Amino acid sequence: AGTDDAPTVVKQLQGMKLSDMFAQNGRLREDGRMVHDMFLVQVKKPAESQYPWDYYKVLATIPGDQAFKPLAKSTCRHVKAG
């Protein structure tokens, strides 16, 4: 955004796809909620781990739109109803 003006930064963030090691396929909704994919994981048995920090087996990916409350049900006072 080239600025530290909060409304300008938020507007730019809301137009971006956000993905990193913590959140994949993320986006910042108009109510300020970061919506991103979530993972259903199972802890691996020690024999299944192949390298340090290899603890989880991903069983399913839950899309952000299913994992978080829909925007239409947001109670954020800044979101216009309807």
N, C-alpha and C positions, 0 to 999 in steps of 0.2 A: 504494500500500500504506500510505502515511502513516507509514512507519517505515524505519529503515535496518537492521533485523534481517534478515540474509541469508536464512534459511529462509522467512520471511514474504514477502519480496520475490520469491524464486524461485517460490514457490507461486503468487503472483499472476501473474507473468510466464508461467508454464506454462499458465495459463487464458486467456491473451490471444492474439488474432491480431495478429501483428506485421508491419506493412508500412510501408516508407519508401522513400527513393530508392535505398537500398543492397540491400534485401531485400523482395521482394514475396511475399505469401501465406506469411509465416513463422510458425513456432511453436517454442517451446522445449520439447524433449522431456524426459522424466524422466531421461535420461542426460546432460542438459545441452547436447546438441547443438542448435544453431539450424538448423532445417530450413526451407528456403525455395526458391522457384523459381530456376532457373538459366537462363541464356540462351546459345544458340549464336548468335554474331554473326559478321558479315563486315565487314572494314574497307571503308568506302566509297572509291570513286575520288574524287579531288579535285573533279571536276565534279558528283558526286552530292551533295556537302555543300551545304546551303542556308543554314547559319548557323554561328556559332562553336560549336565543340565537337560538331558534327554529324558524328561519325566512323564510327558503326556502323549496320549494317542488321541487325535482329533476324531471324534465319532460323527459329528455333524456340524455344519455351519448354519447358523440361524441368521437370515438376512436382517439388517437393522430395522427395516419397516415392520418386521414381525416381532423383533426383540424389544422394541420400545413402544410406549404409549403413542397412539396416533396423534398427529397434530390437531385433528378435530376434537380430541378429548383433552387437550391441554388446558390447564387452569391458569396459565400465564396471563396476567392482566394486560400484557402488551400485544397479545394476539387477538386480532379482530374476529369476533364470532361470525360464522357463516360465510 
